[in-house]
Amino acid sequence: MVEGVILPWITDTDIYNIWENWCIENRDIIFLNKKGDYISKINIDNGYDENEGDIINLINELLNDD
């Protein structure tokens, strides 16, 4: 499933339980700030094209955040 893929595949652990704590679903994109704090998530199940503008805007905001 991950061979030849450039996106990371993360395995959750019982210690952090991120999927449950952050209410993550399959195909969610998680956004963290420069400090590593959770900011937002966007699910792309309906397709990237529908969310492209929101994703680009959020990335630009995070890159410009001091």
ABEGO torsion letter per residue (X at the ends): XABGBABBBBBBBAAAGAAAAAGBBBGBBBBBBAAGBBABBBBAAAEAAAAAAAAAAAAAAAAABX
